[in-house]
Amino acid sequence: MRTFLRKTFAKQLYGRAYSRAYLQNLLLIWQELKVLMTQFFTWRAPFQALLHIGKNLSLTLNRFYTGRAVFQSYGHTGEDRIIESLLNKPHTDVGFYVDVGANHPSFISNTFLLYRRGWRGICIEANPRLVNLHKKKRPKDIVVQAVVSDKIEEVTFTTFTNDVLSTVDETHMAEALQQPAQQIQHQQIHTSQLLIDLLDKNDCPQTFDLLCIDIEGKDLAVVESFDFTRYQPRLLVFEAEGLSIEFFLTHQLYYKLAEHKYHFAGAALKNFYFIKK
């Protein structure tokens, strides 16, 4: 059916950029409406779920009026839009992600835009308050409370006034305390876990679409320790704050990723993007 429609209407619908954009917007609206109830309703918090459904319904219907004039994004600096462009999947196709250091379920989230379209995945977060919030707002995700590192050891997880800065890295903690109005809110001892073990325990598919890593100071170490022979994300996104592109292109991690056929797709502000060839 899809092939028949493409052949029949391709010239009319895809001949001009405007008509193509209009069709893509309609498909996006259809996809978000189709999955709205199944993605957001949960008996864990039914009243809150209905509020979330109403909010996301209004955002979806607003696309009828704004079209492509307004791009919706939840990422800190539009990371989710970059991810969407690099993956380049049809709006009606759903995928699977792993979000390490997921933080808030929607605010500055790299994966919430995909969740609204029917995607699901594994979200790993150490902050118990945010874990509980994830379970309420994104009930179809697998939510895991854990500290991820490159080795198993006892670590101190520190949360700050701005919980985006929460970390187990002492250098990063010192830097966070230098920022205005930041204070330590809570410190707790955890046994850190390997990412590969958490994926094993939660039945992660061997190949999946997206792996995001943002764990404030341990990002590179976790990527370096990851076994790309066991799990192959199509797109890898990780934070490398303070590293220039020129320096990173001579870093041993760049060559490790190249060995596993990951192509450097670009960098924007603090994030680096690698896509599997």
N, C-alpha and C positions, 0 to 999 in steps of 0.2 A: 504494500500500500504506500509506504513512504517513497519507494522508488517511482511508483506511478505518479504520485503528486509532484515529486521533484521534476520529472520529465515534462509533466503537463504545465506546471506553473513556473518553472525555473526562469524563463525569460522575463515574465511579468514581475515576478517577485524579487529576483536577484539581479535584474538588469541594471538597477540604479542603487546607489548607496542608501538613499532615503527609504526606498521600498524594502530593502534588505533589513535595515535597522528597525523599521516598523514591524516586520514579521518577527524578528528576533525578540522584540519587546512583547508581542502578543504571546509567543511561546514561553517566555519567562513568566509572564503573569499566570498563564495556564499551569505551569509547573509548580509555582509557589502556592496557588490555590488548591491544587490537587493533593499536595502533601501537608497542608496546613494543620488539619486536625490530628493526623497520625504523628506528626513531628512534635507537637507542642502539648497535647493533652496528656495529663497523668493524674491518676487517682491519689498520688502522693500529696498533691496540693491542687485540687480541682478548681478552686476559686481563682487562685493565682494563674493557673493554666489558661482559664478562660480570658483573663485580662491580657495575657501574652498573645493569645490567639487574636483577640480584638485589635491589639496594637499592630501585629504583623499583617492582619487583614487590611487595615487602613494603609499601611505602607505599600502593600502590593497593589491595591486599587488605585493608589495615587500615581502609579506608573501610567495609567490611562491618560492622565493629564500632562504629566511631565515628559513622558517618553524617555529619550536618551538625553534630554536636557539636564537631568539631575541623575548622577550616578550614586547609588547607595553604596556606602562603604562603612565597615566597622573597624578596620585595621587602624593602628596608630597613625600611620602616614600612607594609607591606601595599599597596604601589603596584600589585602585580599583581592583587590582589583588586578594587581600584578600577577598573583597566583592564578586567578581566573584566566588571564590572557595567556600565560605560559602553558597551562594545561590545555586550553583551547578545546574543551569538551562541549558538545551540544547541550543547550539548556535543559533538555529533557532527559539527559543521561545523569545518573547519580554515581557517586564514587565513595571512596573510603579514605579517611585521613587519620593521622596520629598527631596529636597536639601536645607537646611536652612543655610544661610550664604554661598551661592554658590560661591561668589567672581567671578573670571574670568571663562568664559564659557569652556575653555579647559586647561589652565595653572593651574597646581596643583588642578585639579578637580577630585572629587571622582566619578562623574557620566558621564563624557564625553565619556569614553570608552564604556559605555552601550548605550549612545545616538548614537554612530556610528553604533551600531548593531540594531537600530530600536526602542530602548526604548524611552519612553517619560515620562514627569512628571511635577512637579511644582518646580520651582527654585525661592527661596526667597532671595533677596539681598537688602541692604539698600543704597548702593552706586549707584547713578543714572547713572554715566558713565558706570559702569559694567552692569547695567540693560539694557541699550541701546545696549551694545555689545552683551549681551545674545540674544536679540531679532534678531540681525543680524546673529549671528553665529549658533544659535540653535532655528530656527523659529518654530519648532513643539512643543517646551516646552511652558508651561504657566509660564511666568516670572512676578513676583510680587515684586514691590519695597515696602519694609516695614522693620521696626525694630521689631524684635521678642523678647519678654521677658516673664517673668512669671506673669506679671501684667500690666494693662493698666495705663500708666502715661507719663508725659512729660520727655523726656530724651535728652541728648546732644550726637549726633552721631559725632564722631571724626574720620577723615581720616588722614592717615600719608603718608609720602613719599613712604613707602611700604604699599600699601593699604590692604595687607593681614592682617595687624595688626589693622585695623579699628575696633572701639569698642564703646560701651556706658558705659563700666565699668571703673570707675575711677582708681582702682588699676591696671588694665591691661593697662590703658593709661599711668600711671606713669612708668610702666615697659617697655612699648614700647619706651618711650622717652629716656630710658637709653641705648637703642641699638644704635650702631654706625650709624651716618648720618641720624637719624630719626628726622623729624620735622612735626609739625602739618600743614596739608595742608588746611583743611577746618573743620568747626564745624557748625552743624545745629540742631535746635530743632525739634524733632519728637515726635509724640504720639506713644508709643510702642503698639504692638498688640499681642494678644494671638495666638499661633500657631493653636490651635483648631478652632478659628474663621476664620483664613485665609484658612484653609482646607475646612471649610463649604462654604465659599464664592466662592471658585474655584472648587467646585464639585469633590473633591477628593474621590476616591473609598474608601469604608469602610475598605477593606482589600487590601493591596498593598505590593510590594516586599521590598522596601528599604526606610528607613528614616535616613538621615545624618544630624547631627547638629554640626555646627562649628561656633560659634558666639562670640568667644574671651571673655571669662569671665562669660557668662550667660548660658553656656551649661547645667550644672547640674540643675540649677533652672528651665530651660525650660522643661527638661526631667521629673523632679519631678512634675511639674504642668500639664503635658500632661495627657489627659483622654484616657487611653488604652481600655476603654469599648466602646468608639465611633469609634476609628480608631485603626486598628491592623496591623502595618507593620510587615512583616515577619522577617526582619533584621533591627536592630537598631544600628547605629554607632554614637558615640558622642565623643567629645574631653574632656578630663579631665586632663589638664596639671597640673603637680605637684603632682598628686595623685598616690600613690603606689598601686599595685594590692592588697597587704595585707590590706591596710587601706580601700580600696573601698569595699572589700568583707565583711566588717563590717558596711558599710554605710547604712543608711535607704533606699536609692534609690535601692540598691542591692535587698533588701527584697521586695520592692514594685514591682520591675520587676519580681521577682520570683513568686509573687502572681498572676501576669498576665501571667505566664507560659513562661517567657523569660529566656533562659538558657545562662549563661556566656560562650561565645565561645572563649574568649581570649582578650588579649590587646597587642598592638604593639606601642611602643613609647608613643605618647600622646592619642591614640584612644582606646576606649573600644568597644567591639563587643558583642551584645546580639542577639540571634536568638530564634524565637518563637518555642516552642516544638510542 
